[in-house]
Amino acid sequence: MSRQPTVPQPPPIAHATADVDVVAPDGSAIRLLIGDAHRATRASLCEVTLAAGQASRPVWHRQVEEIWYVLDGRGEVWRWPPTVAVAGETERGIAAVGPGDALTIPTGWRFQFRASPESALRFLCYTSPPWPGPDEAQPSDEEGPWLPTV
């Protein structure tokens, strides 16, 4: 008699929790969706929320690239390359975002974001490689366009 191979169980389905899992170094609220527990080895996914009228702290990432997809709210995102001094020209890197918009945060780029006064900004954040830990996001050596409020 031939023996049937054991079929591994599929990775579990993720569900966003009602509670915040962690506060990111930029000050935004993070709900973890896909990571190690779901057998993701090349990427991770989380839901990010920034309260209405709030501005994050400017940061940059050492290893990961992020892709954002805006679900709710409106706001602005500032992105700036690591090889260019800001020198008071932050307005050049600002883009307005709203539901259905997608953008990338390249590795090493400084970035900051803010939510409109009317509603929270909520988006999915896909990171590749998977989020490596608390030392990944570093404070920006230069100021972003907005005074951080978180």
Backbone torsions as a table, in degrees:
resi	resn	phi	psi	omega
1	MET	NA	134.4	177.6
2	SER	-86.0	145.7	-178.1
3	ARG	-93.6	132.5	177.5
4	GLN	-74.9	134.5	177.5
5	PRO	-66.3	149.1	176.7
6	THR	-74.6	127.4	178.9
7	VAL	-93.2	122.4	179.7
8	PRO	-66.4	151.4	176.1
9	GLN	-68.3	142.6	176.6
10	PRO	-67.7	156.5	176.8
11	PRO	-58.2	149.1	-179.3
12	PRO	-68.1	156.0	174.4
13	ILE	-79.6	136.8	179.3
14	ALA	-94.3	148.3	176.3
15	HIS	-135.1	132.9	176.1
16	ALA	-66.0	137.1	177.6
17	THR	-85.7	161.1	176.0
18	ALA	-72.8	-29.6	-178.1
19	ASP	-92.0	154.5	174.9
20	VAL	-72.4	133.0	177.3
21	ASP	-79.7	-38.5	-177.3
22	VAL	-159.4	153.3	171.2
23	VAL	-97.7	124.9	-178.3
24	ALA	-69.4	159.7	176.6
25	PRO	-57.7	-23.8	177.7
26	ASP	-83.0	-6.6	177.6
27	GLY	100.2	-4.4	-179.8
28	SER	-81.0	158.8	179.8
29	ALA	-89.6	131.4	-175.6
30	ILE	-116.9	131.6	169.2
31	ARG	-114.1	115.8	-177.8
32	LEU	-73.7	133.6	-179.7
33	LEU	-114.0	-58.5	-177.0
34	ILE	-126.7	130.5	178.9
35	GLY	-162.8	-148.2	-178.3
36	ASP	-54.1	-42.5	-176.9
37	ALA	-62.8	-16.8	-178.6
38	HIS	-108.4	14.7	179.3
39	ARG	63.8	25.9	174.1
40	ALA	-79.4	121.2	-177.5
41	THR	-113.6	-12.9	-176.9
42	ARG	-120.1	-4.8	-177.8
43	ALA	-161.0	168.6	173.3
44	SER	-142.5	163.1	-177.6
45	LEU	-140.0	135.7	175.4
46	CYS	-141.9	166.4	174.0
47	GLU	-107.3	129.9	-177.5
48	VAL	-113.4	136.3	176.8
49	THR	-131.8	134.0	172.8
50	LEU	-123.7	124.2	-175.3
51	ALA	-60.5	154.4	179.6
52	ALA	-52.0	133.6	176.4
53	GLY	76.5	2.5	-177.3
54	GLN	-95.0	154.5	176.3
55	ALA	-125.4	133.8	179.6
56	SER	-72.7	172.3	171.3
57	ARG	-86.0	141.6	177.7
58	PRO	-71.7	132.2	-179.3
59	VAL	-140.6	177.1	171.7
60	TRP	-146.7	159.0	-178.0
61	HIS	-108.1	138.6	-179.1
62	ARG	-76.2	-39.0	-172.7
63	GLN	-125.8	-34.6	-170.0
64	VAL	-89.9	152.0	166.7
65	GLU	-106.2	142.8	178.7
66	GLU	-118.9	148.0	169.8
67	ILE	-123.1	126.1	-179.6
68	TRP	-109.0	143.2	173.1
69	TYR	-131.4	115.6	-174.5
70	VAL	-77.3	126.3	179.4
71	LEU	-96.1	-47.5	-174.6
72	ASP	-143.3	155.6	174.5
73	GLY	82.6	177.7	177.3
74	ARG	-133.1	157.3	179.0
75	GLY	-176.3	-163.1	178.8
76	GLU	-136.2	148.2	178.2
77	VAL	-127.1	134.0	175.0
78	TRP	-110.8	129.1	177.3
79	ARG	-131.4	136.3	-175.6
80	TRP	-142.1	132.8	-177.5
81	PRO	-67.7	149.1	-176.8
82	PRO	-70.5	-17.7	-175.6
83	THR	-94.2	1.7	-176.6
84	VAL	-121.5	127.5	176.1
85	ALA	-67.8	140.9	-179.3
86	VAL	-67.5	-48.5	175.9
87	ALA	45.4	45.1	175.2
88	GLY	73.8	10.9	-177.9
89	GLU	-107.0	32.8	-174.3
90	THR	-61.0	-27.2	-177.2
91	GLU	-61.9	-22.1	-179.9
92	ARG	-69.5	-23.0	-177.8
93	GLY	-99.6	12.5	-174.5
94	ILE	-95.7	135.5	174.4
95	ALA	-133.3	137.6	174.4
96	ALA	-77.8	141.2	179.4
97	VAL	-133.1	153.0	177.1
98	GLY	-156.8	-178.0	-176.7
99	PRO	-52.0	132.7	-179.8
100	GLY	92.3	-10.3	178.8
101	ASP	-82.3	145.2	176.5
102	ALA	-130.9	147.2	-179.8
103	LEU	-153.6	164.9	176.0
104	THR	-113.6	149.5	169.2
105	ILE	-115.4	98.3	-179.1
106	PRO	-64.9	151.3	177.3
107	THR	-53.9	132.0	177.2
108	GLY	87.1	-15.9	-179.5
109	TRP	-73.9	138.2	173.1
110	ARG	-76.2	145.0	178.2
111	PHE	-153.3	157.7	177.9
112	GLN	-152.7	152.2	178.0
113	PHE	-145.1	159.5	178.1
114	ARG	-144.3	151.5	178.3
115	ALA	-95.2	149.2	176.8
116	SER	-64.9	158.9	179.4
117	PRO	-64.5	-21.0	-174.5
118	GLU	-81.8	-30.0	-175.1
119	SER	-158.0	158.4	176.2
120	ALA	-65.8	151.7	173.9
121	LEU	-99.9	124.6	-178.5
122	ARG	-130.4	128.7	-179.1
123	PHE	-146.8	157.8	171.7
124	LEU	-85.6	141.5	-179.7
125	CYS	-127.3	113.1	178.4
126	TYR	-99.2	126.7	180.0
127	THR	-118.4	139.9	175.9
128	SER	-139.8	126.4	-4.7
129	PRO	-65.0	179.1	179.2
130	PRO	-56.8	152.5	-179.5
131	TRP	-54.5	119.4	-174.0
132	PRO	-83.3	-16.3	179.2
133	GLY	143.6	-175.3	-171.1
134	PRO	-65.3	-19.4	-179.5
135	ASP	-88.2	1.5	-176.6
136	GLU	-66.2	-50.0	-179.6
137	ALA	-84.4	127.6	-178.7
138	GLN	-114.7	143.8	175.6
139	PRO	-60.3	141.9	178.7
140	SER	-70.2	140.4	177.2
141	ASP	-76.2	-11.6	178.1
142	GLU	-125.8	153.1	-179.3
143	GLU	-73.9	147.5	172.2
144	GLY	-85.5	-172.9	-176.4
145	PRO	-76.4	-17.8	-175.4
146	TRP	-122.6	150.0	174.5
147	LEU	-71.4	121.7	-179.5
148	PRO	-62.8	142.9	-178.7
149	THR	-120.9	1.6	-179.6
150	VAL	-118.7	NA	NA
